[in-house]
Amino acid sequence: MVETNDTPRLKFGPVAAGALLTLIFLLAFPLFGYFAFQTHGWDGVFAAGVAAQTCWLAGLLALTVFLLFPEPDQAVNAVALGMMVRMGIALLAGIFFTKTGGPLVEAGVFGMIVGFYLIGLLVETLLVVCLAAARKQEQVSKAL
């Protein structure tokens, strides 16, 4: 006797995952931008935009890396490689901006990169867990 779990699950595909990541960054940007404007003026808002775009791009690339490994038994490798891509891009951007100096550094772009990175990390972790669970469920349903 095979029991099925009919509890509703959050199901979405790769496009929806990317759209959700984009939406979260769009919602977080005004908060960072407001704080940055209060402390550093328009240079701070620009720094917040650069940090958001850097971490958003890193997050989309990390999701893409995860999607390149479709087998459920490759999920750990895909997550680890995605983590390296996400962290590497954010870290290299932070180092680049710190070394070049200028108004972005004075406005605290590195701190904003760290803040957006943490938001992206949280959202992407949840998205990858949902996508991995959907893959596992799909594999189980194919086996039946």
Secondary structure, 3 states (H helix, E strand, C coil): CCCCCCCCCCCCCHHHHHHHHHHHHHHHHHHHHHHHHHHHCHHHHHHHHHHHHHHHHHHHHHHHHHHCCCCHHHHHHHHHHHHHHHHHHHHHHHHHHHHHCCHHHHCCHHHHHHHHHHHHHHHHHHHHHHHHHHHHHHHHHHHC
